[in-house]
């Protein structure tokens, strides 16, 4: 059912965010908070798959004394030189555990999920027993370890490919070294080539519980306003909206510009579905990390197949601004739908260009762009 011109004018004039508000075209006002309270929560399940396959045993190094500072260097050496993917994954997991306190409690669970078991080796006291090359273990400074783990964390969340990997991570490593106050002479560079980086993303990045714990570590460290607050804020900004870039384009390109396409009856069903997603994201403690902190039933609403036209319009508009990330998103439409998408994108841009600039919708900005 399409809105009449009077309803359209009222919505635009009052800066009602069509992606956030309930679009039932009746005069009864809708309280958005009521929608939050009425949303069902995910029920409690029970463990059904209860088998543990063969685990690869990997050495987990721990310093006899923290001032010895051999463990992290040995783990880094193993991660770089190993030819077995799981050994690399195990070393990376151990490096993150070595530096980030909140990851230690569930370390065994994270390792088992990755197909790994650890054998603890004390260094340097057990180095001879296990024939460890201590002379090859660089003794990193705190800022250097922070920078390396920042790189490892980004690997968990960022989609990587042969075209973008080197450029993206060398640039980010330079920025992290500056934020962590690592001397410019320090030879800290990305540890892995693309193939190894892909193994880490595939195994550890797919573990939502682990990724959520990593995000929480960064948020806690940033919130305490210590010497690495700006560093953690930088990483959080890079990894925010992982898996949700298309929805962010909808917000930035369409919602903040009061896009006329939301009034079209053609996309009414998609707009109503989008309302469900925005409402669910608004409930989440950290909307920018909704896939990791949202309720399971709510996260399932992110399926792009529910909004093929709206997402495609946002992608086309974003691509016209020469945004490189837009090229990573494959349009879920073709044929007549693709022509419709182009027409809607043209209508949106012509309308926005014609009318007087309006104030961005405060409610949507508060819900989606507030503090993470």
KEKE-3310 file (N, C-alpha, C; in steps of 0.2 Angstrom, whole numbers, plus 5000, padded with zeros to 4 digits):
npx = (5004:5004:5010:5000:5002:5000:5004:5017:5023:5021:5029:5042:5044:5044:5055:5055:5063:5062:5067:5069:5057:5041:5032:5018:5004:4995:4986:4989:5001:5018:5027:5044:5052:5043:5042:5055:5054:5045:5051:5055:5066:5081:5079:5085:5096:5102:5117:5120:5128:5142:5155:5173:5186:5202:5215:5227:5243:5251:5265:5264:5271:5277:5284:5296:5298:5290:5299:5308:5304:5303:5293:5283:5291:5295:5283:5280:5290:5287:5274:5277:5286:5281:5274:5262:5245:5237:5246:5251:5239:5237:5248:5246:5234:5239:5248:5239:5232:5243:5245:5232:5222:5208:5206:5211:5204:5195:5203:5206:5194:5193:5204:5201:5190:5196:5203:5215:5226:5236:5253:5261:5275:5289:5299:5315:5318:5315:5320:5331:5327:5317:5323:5323:5324:5331:5339:5334:5322:5315:5315:5302:5296:5284:5275:5278:5273:5260:5257:5259:5249:5238:5237:5235:5222:5215:5216:5206:5194:5194:5189:5200:5210:5220:5222:5220:5227:5241:5243:5233:5236:5250:5248:5240:5248:5258:5251:5247:5259:5263:5253:5255:5268:5279:5296:5301:5311:5310:5308:5294:5282:5268:5265:5262:5260:5247:5241:5243:5237:5224:5221:5220:5210:5199:5199:5199:5193:5180:5175:5163:5162:5175:5179:5170:5175:5187:5184:5178:5189:5196:5187:5186:5199:5201:5191:5196:5204:5218:5236:5235:5223:5219:5225:5217:5205:5207:5208:5196:5188:5192:5188:5174:5157:5159:5154:5143:5143:5135:5123:5127:5129:5116:5111:5119:5119:5105:5096:5100:5098:5085:5079:5069:5065:5061:5047:5041:5030:5035:5046:5041:5039:5052:5057:5049:5055:5068:5066:5064:5077:5084:5078:5082:5096:5096:5093:5105:5119:5131:5130:5138:5144:5135:5133:5141:5137:5123:5107:5104:5093:5090:5101:5100:5092:5099:5101:5105:5096:5084:5083:5085:5084:5084:5097:5105:5102:5108:5121:5124:5124:5134:5145:5145:5151:5164:5169:5179:5176:5163:5164:5167:5155:5143:5130:5114:5104:5097:5094:5077:5076:5088:5088:5078:5084:5094:5086:5079:5090:5094:5083:5084:5096:5093:5083:5088:5098:5091:5082:5082:5095:5093:5091:5101:5093:5090:5087:5090:5104:5108:5104:5112:5125:5130:5140:5151)
npy = (4994:5011:5027:5041:5058:5068:5061:5057:5070:5074:5064:5067:5081:5080:5073:5059:5044:5032:5020:5016:5019:5011:5007:5006:5013:5021:5033:5031:5034:5027:5020:5018:5012:5003:4994:4989:4982:4973:4964:4947:4936:4926:4909:4897:4885:4867:4858:4847:4841:4832:4828:4826:4828:4823:4832:4844:4844:4858:4868:4879:4893:4899:4912:4910:4920:4936:4946:4939:4938:4929:4921:4927:4931:4918:4912:4921:4918:4904:4906:4913:4904:4891:4878:4872:4874:4874:4875:4888:4895:4891:4897:4910:4912:4909:4920:4931:4927:4928:4942:4948:4950:4945:4935:4924:4915:4907:4900:4886:4882:4890:4885:4871:4872:4876:4865:4862:4857:4862:4861:4866:4875:4880:4894:4902:4890:4877:4876:4870:4856:4855:4859:4872:4887:4899:4909:4914:4920:4935:4948:4957:4974:4981:4991:4986:4973:4976:4982:4971:4962:4970:4970:4956:4955:4962:4954:4944:4950:4957:4956:4949:4950:4946:4958:4969:4966:4968:4982:4987:4982:4986:4999:5001:4995:5005:5015:5010:5008:5021:5026:5017:5021:5016:5015:5022:5016:5002:4986:4982:4973:4967:4950:4939:4931:4931:4919:4912:4922:4920:4908:4910:4920:4911:4901:4906:4918:4914:4910:4916:4918:4919:4930:4940:4941:4946:4959:4964:4965:4975:4986:4987:4990:5002:5010:5012:5022:5022:5021:5015:5018:5026:5019:5007:5012:5015:5003:4997:5006:5002:4989:4989:4987:4975:4964:4970:4981:4984:4988:4999:5007:5009:5016:5028:5033:5033:5033:5044:5054:5056:5047:5046:5034:5026:5028:5022:5010:4998:4994:4992:4980:4977:4988:4987:4975:4980:4988:4979:4975:4986:4990:4978:4980:4992:4988:4981:4981:4985:4992:4993:4981:4971:4958:4950:4953:4954:4946:4929:4926:4939:4942:4934:4941:4948:4944:4946:4943:4947:4961:4964:4975:4987:4987:4985:4998:5006:5002:5005:5019:5022:5016:5025:5036:5032:5024:5012:5000:4997:4989:4977:4971:4960:4963:4958:4957:4956:4958:4964:4968:4974:4985:4992:4995:5004:5015:5019:5023:5034:5042:5044:5052:5063:5069:5072:5080:5091:5096:5106:5105:5095:5093:5079:5064:5063:5053:5041:5043:5043:5030:5022:5027:5031:5030:5016)
npz = (5000:4995:5001:5003:4996:5006:5018:5015:5015:5028:5035:5030:5033:5047:5049:5050:5052:5040:5039:5052:5060:5063:5049:5047:5040:5048:5058:5072:5084:5085:5097:5098:5108:5113:5104:5105:5118:5115:5107:5103:5112:5110:5113:5126:5121:5120:5121:5108:5097:5102:5101:5100:5090:5083:5090:5086:5094:5101:5105:5119:5125:5140:5150:5162:5171:5169:5165:5158:5144:5133:5128:5119:5108:5103:5100:5089:5080:5078:5072:5060:5053:5052:5042:5043:5043:5055:5065:5064:5066:5080:5086:5084:5091:5104:5105:5106:5117:5126:5127:5130:5143:5146:5137:5142:5151:5144:5136:5133:5127:5116:5109:5107:5099:5088:5084:5091:5104:5118:5124:5138:5139:5148:5148:5150:5156:5151:5139:5133:5135:5126:5115:5110:5100:5107:5103:5092:5095:5096:5107:5111:5113:5124:5116:5103:5104:5106:5094:5085:5089:5087:5073:5071:5076:5067:5056:5060:5057:5045:5027:5016:5001:4986:4980:4989:5001:5005:5003:5012:5025:5027:5027:5038:5048:5049:5054:5067:5073:5075:5084:5095:5098:5093:5088:5073:5067:5070:5064:5062:5053:5043:5047:5039:5023:5011:5010:5023:5031:5027:5032:5046:5047:5042:5052:5066:5064:5062:5073:5083:5097:5102:5094:5099:5112:5110:5104:5116:5124:5118:5119:5133:5137:5130:5136:5149:5148:5147:5142:5130:5124:5113:5103:5104:5101:5088:5081:5084:5077:5064:5063:5065:5060:5053:5041:5039:5030:5019:5025:5032:5021:5017:5028:5028:5014:5011:5022:5030:5021:5019:5009:4994:4989:4999:5000:4990:4984:4979:4986:4998:5006:5009:5016:5028:5032:5034:5044:5055:5056:5060:5072:5079:5080:5087:5099:5103:5113:5108:5093:5082:5082:5080:5074:5083:5096:5096:5099:5094:5086:5081:5074:5063:5055:5047:5034:5017:5007:5010:5007:4993:4983:4990:4996:4985:4978:4987:4986:4973:4973:4982:4975:4965:4971:4970:4980:4986:4994:4990:4978:4982:4985:4979:4968:4972:4962:4946:4928:4925:4938:4941:4932:4938:4950:4946:4941:4953:4960:4953:4954:4968:4969:4961:4968:4980:4977:4972:4982:4997:5009:5022:5040:5047:5052:5069:5077:5071:5069:5082:5086:5078:5076:5088:5103:5103)
capx = (5000:5008:5008:4998:5006:5000:5007:5024:5025:5021:5035:5048:5044:5045:5062:5054:5067:5058:5071:5069:5050:5036:5029:5011:5002:4989:4988:4991:5009:5021:5033:5049:5054:5038:5045:5061:5052:5041:5055:5057:5073:5083:5078:5091:5096:5106:5122:5118:5134:5146:5161:5179:5190:5209:5218:5234:5246:5255:5268:5262:5276:5276:5290:5298:5297:5288:5305:5312:5301:5305:5288:5280:5296:5295:5277:5280:5294:5283:5269:5280:5290:5277:5271:5256:5241:5235:5252:5251:5233:5238:5253:5242:5229:5243:5250:5234:5231:5249:5244:5226:5220:5201:5206:5215:5200:5192:5208:5205:5188:5195:5209:5198:5186:5201:5206:5221:5228:5242:5257:5264:5283:5292:5305:5320:5320:5314:5322:5335:5324:5313:5327:5320:5330:5330:5343:5330:5316:5316:5312:5299:5294:5277:5272:5279:5268:5253:5256:5258:5242:5233:5237:5232:5215:5212:5215:5200:5188:5194:5190:5206:5211:5227:5223:5220:5230:5248:5242:5229:5239:5256:5246:5237:5253:5261:5247:5247:5266:5263:5249:5258:5274:5285:5301:5301:5317:5308:5306:5288:5278:5264:5269:5260:5258:5240:5238:5243:5232:5217:5219:5218:5203:5195:5198:5198:5188:5173:5173:5160:5163:5181:5179:5167:5179:5193:5181:5177:5195:5198:5183:5188:5206:5199:5187:5199:5208:5225:5240:5233:5216:5218:5226:5211:5199:5208:5207:5188:5185:5193:5184:5167:5152:5161:5149:5137:5144:5129:5118:5129:5128:5109:5110:5123:5117:5098:5092:5102:5096:5077:5078:5062:5064:5057:5040:5039:5027:5039:5051:5038:5041:5059:5057:5047:5060:5073:5063:5065:5084:5086:5076:5086:5102:5096:5093:5111:5124:5136:5127:5143:5147:5129:5134:5144:5134:5116:5104:5105:5087:5090:5107:5098:5088:5104:5102:5104:5091:5078:5082:5089:5083:5087:5104:5108:5102:5113:5128:5125:5125:5141:5150:5146:5156:5171:5171:5182:5173:5157:5166:5167:5148:5140:5123:5110:5099:5099:5088:5073:5077:5094:5086:5074:5089:5097:5081:5078:5096:5094:5078:5086:5101:5090:5079:5093:5102:5086:5079:5086:5098:5089:5095:5100:5088:5093:5085:5094:5111:5109:5104:5117:5131:5132:5146:5151)
capy = (5000:5017:5032:5047:5064:5071:5056:5058:5077:5074:5060:5071:5087:5078:5070:5052:5039:5027:5014:5015:5019:5006:5010:5005:5020:5023:5039:5030:5035:5021:5021:5014:5008:4998:4989:4985:4978:4967:4959:4941:4935:4919:4904:4893:4878:4863:4855:4841:4838:4831:4824:4830:4825:4823:4839:4845:4847:4864:4871:4885:4895:4904:4914:4908:4927:4941:4950:4935:4940:4925:4918:4930:4930:4911:4911:4924:4914:4898:4908:4915:4899:4885:4877:4868:4880:4874:4877:4895:4897:4890:4902:4917:4911:4910:4927:4935:4926:4931:4949:4951:4946:4942:4929:4918:4911:4902:4898:4879:4881:4892:4880:4865:4874:4877:4859:4862:4857:4865:4858:4871:4874:4886:4897:4898:4884:4871:4877:4864:4850:4855:4861:4878:4891:4905:4915:4917:4923:4942:4950:4963:4979:4982:4994:4982:4967:4979:4983:4965:4959:4974:4967:4949:4956:4965:4948:4941:4953:4960:4952:4950:4947:4947:4965:4974:4964:4972:4989:4988:4980:4990:5006:5000:4994:5011:5019:5007:5009:5028:5026:5014:5025:5011:5019:5021:5011:4996:4982:4978:4973:4961:4944:4933:4932:4931:4912:4911:4926:4917:4902:4913:4922:4906:4897:4910:4923:4911:4909:4922:4919:4922:4937:4944:4942:4951:4965:4966:4967:4982:4991:4988:4994:5009:5013:5013:5028:5021:5024:5012:5020:5029:5013:5002:5015:5015:4996:4997:5009:4998:4982:4991:4986:4969:4960:4975:4987:4986:4991:5005:5011:5011:5022:5034:5035:5033:5035:5051:5059:5055:5045:5045:5027:5022:5029:5018:5003:4993:4991:4992:4974:4977:4993:4984:4970:4984:4991:4974:4974:4992:4989:4974:4983:4997:4984:4978:4985:4988:4991:4992:4974:4968:4951:4947:4955:4953:4940:4925:4927:4945:4942:4930:4945:4952:4940:4951:4941:4950:4967:4965:4981:4993:4986:4987:5005:5009:5000:5009:5026:5022:5015:5032:5040:5029:5020:5005:4994:4995:4985:4970:4968:4958:4965:4952:4957:4956:4959:4969:4971:4978:4991:4996:4998:5010:5020:5021:5026:5040:5046:5046:5057:5069:5072:5074:5086:5096:5099:5110:5101:5094:5090:5072:5061:5062:5046:5035:5044:5041:5022:5018:5031:5032:5027:5009)
capz = (5000:4995:5005:4999:4997:5013:5023:5013:5017:5035:5037:5028:5037:5054:5049:5052:5048:5037:5041:5060:5062:5060:5043:5047:5038:5052:5062:5078:5084:5087:5102:5096:5113:5114:5099:5108:5123:5112:5102:5106:5114:5108:5118:5128:5118:5123:5117:5105:5095:5108:5099:5100:5085:5085:5091:5085:5100:5099:5111:5122:5129:5145:5153:5169:5174:5164:5163:5153:5138:5127:5125:5113:5102:5101:5097:5083:5076:5075:5067:5054:5050:5052:5036:5044:5045:5062:5070:5063:5070:5087:5088:5084:5097:5110:5105:5108:5124:5130:5128:5132:5149:5146:5133:5145:5155:5140:5131:5131:5123:5109:5106:5105:5093:5082:5083:5094:5111:5120:5129:5141:5140:5152:5145:5147:5160:5148:5132:5131:5135:5120:5109:5107:5097:5110:5100:5086:5098:5097:5114:5109:5118:5125:5110:5098:5105:5105:5087:5081:5091:5083:5066:5071:5077:5061:5052:5061:5055:5038:5021:5013:4995:4984:4978:4994:5007:5006:5004:5018:5031:5028:5029:5045:5053:5050:5059:5074:5076:5077:5090:5100:5099:5091:5084:5065:5065:5072:5058:5063:5047:5043:5048:5035:5017:5010:5012:5030:5034:5026:5037:5052:5046:5041:5058:5071:5063:5061:5080:5086:5104:5102:5091:5104:5118:5107:5104:5123:5127:5115:5122:5140:5137:5128:5141:5155:5147:5148:5137:5123:5123:5106:5099:5104:5097:5080:5079:5084:5071:5058:5062:5066:5055:5050:5039:5038:5026:5015:5029:5033:5015:5017:5033:5026:5008:5010:5028:5032:5016:5018:5002:4992:4988:5005:4999:4984:4986:4976:4991:5005:5010:5011:5021:5034:5035:5037:5051:5060:5057:5063:5079:5083:5081:5092:5106:5105:5117:5103:5087:5076:5082:5081:5073:5088:5102:5095:5100:5088:5082:5078:5069:5057:5051:5042:5027:5012:5002:5012:5005:4987:4980:4994:4997:4978:4977:4992:4983:4967:4975:4985:4970:4961:4974:4970:4987:4984:4997:4986:4973:4985:4986:4972:4968:4972:4957:4938:4923:4926:4945:4940:4929:4943:4955:4943:4941:4960:4962:4949:4957:4974:4968:4958:4973:4985:4974:4971:4988:5002:5013:5029:5046:5047:5057:5075:5080:5067:5071:5089:5087:5074:5076:5095:5106:5103)
cpx = (5004:5005:5005:5002:5006:5004:5015:5027:5026:5028:5042:5049:5046:5052:5061:5059:5063:5061:5070:5061:5046:5032:5021:5007:4995:4991:4990:4999:5012:5027:5038:5052:5049:5040:5051:5059:5048:5045:5056:5064:5074:5082:5085:5090:5100:5111:5120:5124:5140:5152:5167:5184:5197:5211:5225:5238:5251:5258:5266:5267:5274:5283:5290:5296:5295:5294:5309:5310:5304:5299:5285:5284:5296:5289:5277:5284:5291:5278:5272:5283:5286:5274:5264:5251:5238:5240:5252:5245:5234:5243:5250:5237:5233:5246:5245:5232:5237:5248:5238:5223:5213:5201:5208:5210:5197:5197:5207:5200:5190:5199:5206:5193:5190:5204:5213:5221:5235:5246:5261:5271:5285:5298:5308:5321:5320:5316:5326:5332:5320:5316:5324:5325:5329:5333:5339:5323:5318:5312:5309:5297:5287:5273:5273:5274:5261:5252:5255:5251:5237:5232:5234:5224:5212:5211:5209:5194:5188:5194:5196:5207:5218:5228:5224:5225:5236:5246:5238:5233:5246:5254:5244:5243:5257:5257:5247:5254:5266:5259:5252:5265:5280:5290:5300:5306:5315:5305:5299:5283:5273:5267:5268:5259:5250:5237:5237:5237:5225:5216:5217:5211:5198:5193:5196:5193:5180:5171:5170:5161:5170:5182:5176:5171:5185:5190:5180:5183:5197:5193:5185:5195:5205:5196:5191:5204:5215:5230:5239:5226:5215:5220:5220:5206:5201:5207:5199:5185:5186:5189:5176:5163:5155:5155:5142:5138:5138:5124:5120:5128:5121:5108:5113:5120:5109:5094:5093:5100:5088:5076:5071:5060:5060:5050:5037:5036:5031:5044:5047:5039:5048:5060:5055:5052:5066:5072:5065:5073:5087:5084:5080:5093:5102:5095:5100:5115:5129:5134:5132:5146:5141:5130:5137:5140:5126:5113:5104:5099:5087:5095:5104:5094:5092:5104:5100:5098:5084:5077:5086:5089:5086:5094:5108:5108:5108:5120:5129:5127:5132:5146:5151:5150:5163:5173:5173:5179:5166:5158:5166:5160:5145:5133:5119:5104:5101:5093:5084:5074:5083:5092:5082:5079:5092:5092:5080:5084:5096:5089:5080:5091:5098:5086:5083:5096:5097:5084:5084:5089:5095:5094:5095:5096:5092:5093:5090:5101:5112:5109:5110:5124:5133:5138:5146:5155)
cpy = (5006:5022:5038:5053:5067:5067:5057:5065:5077:5070:5064:5077:5086:5074:5063:5048:5033:5020:5012:5014:5013:5010:5009:5012:5021:5029:5037:5030:5029:5023:5016:5010:5003:4992:4985:4980:4972:4962:4953:4940:4928:4915:4900:4886:4873:4860:4848:4838:4838:4826:4829:4826:4825:4830:4839:4848:4852:4866:4878:4888:4900:4906:4912:4915:4932:4945:4946:4937:4936:4922:4921:4930:4923:4910:4914:4920:4908:4900:4909:4909:4892:4884:4873:4874:4880:4876:4885:4898:4896:4895:4908:4917:4912:4917:4931:4934:4928:4938:4952:4947:4942:4936:4923:4913:4905:4899:4891:4878:4884:4888:4874:4866:4874:4870:4858:4860:4859:4861:4864:4870:4881:4888:4902:4892:4878:4871:4872:4858:4849:4857:4867:4883:4898:4911:4918:4920:4931:4944:4957:4967:4978:4985:4990:4976:4970:4980:4976:4962:4963:4971:4960:4950:4958:4959:4944:4943:4956:4955:4954:4947:4949:4954:4970:4972:4968:4979:4991:4988:4984:4997:5006:4999:5000:5015:5017:5008:5016:5029:5023:5016:5020:5016:5017:5016:5004:4992:4978:4979:4967:4955:4939:4936:4930:4924:4911:4916:4924:4912:4905:4916:4917:4902:4901:4915:4921:4909:4915:4923:4922:4929:4942:4946:4947:4958:4968:4968:4974:4987:4992:4992:5001:5013:5015:5019:5028:5023:5021:5014:5022:5023:5008:5005:5015:5008:4995:5000:5006:4992:4983:4989:4980:4965:4964:4981:4989:4989:4998:5010:5013:5017:5028:5037:5037:5036:5042:5056:5059:5053:5044:5038:5023:5023:5025:5011:4997:4990:4991:4986:4974:4982:4990:4979:4974:4987:4986:4974:4980:4992:4984:4976:4988:4994:4982:4983:4989:4987:4990:4985:4970:4960:4947:4948:4954:4946:4936:4926:4933:4945:4939:4935:4949:4949:4945:4950:4945:4957:4968:4971:4987:4992:4987:4994:5008:5008:5004:5016:5026:5021:5021:5037:5038:5026:5013:4999:4992:4990:4977:4967:4967:4960:4959:4952:4957:4957:4965:4973:4976:4985:4995:4999:5004:5016:5023:5025:5033:5045:5049:5052:5063:5073:5075:5081:5092:5100:5102:5104:5101:5092:5083:5069:5059:5055:5041:5036:5041:5033:5019:5021:5033:5029:5019:5006)
cpz = (5000:4999:5001:5000:5003:5018:5021:5016:5025:5038:5036:5032:5044:5055:5052:5048:5046:5039:5048:5062:5059:5055:5042:5046:5042:5056:5069:5079:5087:5091:5100:5102:5115:5110:5102:5113:5120:5108:5106:5107:5112:5114:5120:5124:5122:5118:5114:5101:5100:5106:5099:5095:5087:5085:5089:5091:5097:5106:5113:5127:5134:5149:5160:5173:5168:5161:5158:5146:5132:5124:5119:5107:5099:5097:5090:5078:5073:5070:5060:5050:5049:5045:5037:5047:5052:5067:5070:5067:5077:5089:5088:5090:5103:5110:5108:5115:5129:5132:5131:5137:5149:5141:5136:5148:5150:5134:5128:5126:5116:5105:5103:5099:5087:5080:5086:5101:5112:5125:5131:5141:5143:5149:5149:5150:5156:5140:5129:5130:5128:5114:5106:5105:5100:5106:5094:5089:5100:5103:5112:5115:5119:5119:5104:5098:5104:5098:5083:5083:5088:5076:5066:5072:5071:5056:5053:5058:5047:5032:5018:5006:4992:4982:4983:5000:5009:5008:5010:5024:5032:5030:5037:5050:5054:5055:5066:5077:5079:5084:5096:5102:5098:5087:5077:5063:5066:5066:5059:5056:5047:5043:5043:5028:5016:5012:5019:5033:5033:5030:5044:5052:5046:5048:5064:5070:5062:5068:5083:5093:5105:5100:5096:5110:5116:5107:5111:5126:5124:5118:5130:5141:5135:5133:5147:5154:5149:5142:5130:5121:5115:5101:5098:5100:5090:5078:5079:5078:5064:5057:5063:5060:5051:5048:5038:5034:5022:5019:5031:5027:5015:5022:5030:5019:5007:5016:5030:5027:5014:5011:5000:4990:4993:5004:4994:4987:4984:4982:4998:5009:5013:5016:5028:5037:5038:5043:5056:5062:5062:5071:5083:5084:5086:5099:5108:5108:5113:5096:5081:5076:5083:5079:5078:5095:5102:5097:5093:5083:5078:5073:5063:5053:5046:5035:5022:5007:5004:5010:4998:4984:4984:4995:4990:4977:4981:4989:4977:4968:4978:4980:4966:4964:4974:4976:4985:4987:4993:4981:4976:4986:4980:4973:4968:4967:4950:4934:4925:4933:4944:4937:4934:4948:4952:4943:4948:4962:4959:4952:4964:4973:4965:4963:4978:4983:4973:4977:4993:5007:5020:5034:5046:5053:5063:5078:5077:5069:5078:5090:5084:5074:5083:5097:5105:5109)
residu = (UNK:UNK:UNK:UNK:UNK:UNK:UNK:UNK:UNK:UNK:UNK:UNK:UNK:UNK:UNK:UNK:UNK:UNK:UNK:UNK:UNK:UNK:UNK:UNK:UNK:UNK:UNK:UNK:UNK:UNK:UNK:UNK:UNK:UNK:UNK:UNK:UNK:UNK:UNK:UNK:UNK:UNK:UNK:UNK:UNK:UNK:UNK:UNK:UNK:UNK:UNK:UNK:UNK:UNK:UNK:UNK:UNK:UNK:UNK:UNK:UNK:UNK:UNK:UNK:UNK:UNK:UNK:UNK:UNK:UNK:UNK:UNK:UNK:UNK:UNK:UNK:UNK:UNK:UNK:UNK:UNK:UNK:UNK:UNK:UNK:UNK:UNK:UNK:UNK:UNK:UNK:UNK:UNK:UNK:UNK:UNK:UNK:UNK:UNK:UNK:UNK:UNK:UNK:UNK:UNK:UNK:UNK:UNK:UNK:UNK:UNK:UNK:UNK:UNK:UNK:UNK:UNK:UNK:UNK:UNK:UNK:UNK:UNK:UNK:UNK:UNK:UNK:UNK:UNK:UNK:UNK:UNK:UNK:UNK:UNK:UNK:UNK:UNK:UNK:UNK:UNK:UNK:UNK:UNK:UNK:UNK:UNK:UNK:UNK:UNK:UNK:UNK:UNK:UNK:UNK:UNK:UNK:UNK:UNK:UNK:UNK:UNK:UNK:UNK:UNK:UNK:UNK:UNK:UNK:UNK:UNK:UNK:UNK:UNK:UNK:UNK:UNK:UNK:UNK:UNK:UNK:UNK:UNK:UNK:UNK:UNK:UNK:UNK:UNK:UNK:UNK:UNK:UNK:UNK:UNK:UNK:UNK:UNK:UNK:UNK:UNK:UNK:UNK:UNK:UNK:UNK:UNK:UNK:UNK:UNK:UNK:UNK:UNK:UNK:UNK:UNK:UNK:UNK:UNK:UNK:UNK:UNK:UNK:UNK:UNK:UNK:UNK:UNK:UNK:UNK:UNK:UNK:UNK:UNK:UNK:UNK:UNK:UNK:UNK:UNK:UNK:UNK:UNK:UNK:UNK:UNK:UNK:UNK:UNK:UNK:UNK:UNK:UNK:UNK:UNK:UNK:UNK:UNK:UNK:UNK:UNK:UNK:UNK:UNK:UNK:UNK:UNK:UNK:UNK:UNK:UNK:UNK:UNK:UNK:UNK:UNK:UNK:UNK:UNK:UNK:UNK:UNK:UNK:UNK:UNK:UNK:UNK:UNK:UNK:UNK:UNK:UNK:UNK:UNK:UNK:UNK:UNK:UNK:UNK:UNK:UNK:UNK:UNK:UNK:UNK:UNK:UNK:UNK:UNK:UNK:UNK:UNK:UNK:UNK:UNK:UNK:UNK:UNK:UNK:UNK:UNK:UNK:UNK:UNK:UNK:UNK:UNK:UNK:UNK:UNK:UNK:UNK:UNK:UNK:UNK:UNK:UNK:UNK:UNK:UNK:UNK:UNK:UNK:UNK:UNK:UNK:UNK:UNK:UNK:UNK:UNK:UNK:UNK:UNK:UNK:UNK:UNK:UNK:UNK:UNK:UNK:UNK:UNK:UNK:UNK:UNK:UNK:UNK:UNK:UNK:UNK:UNK)
# end
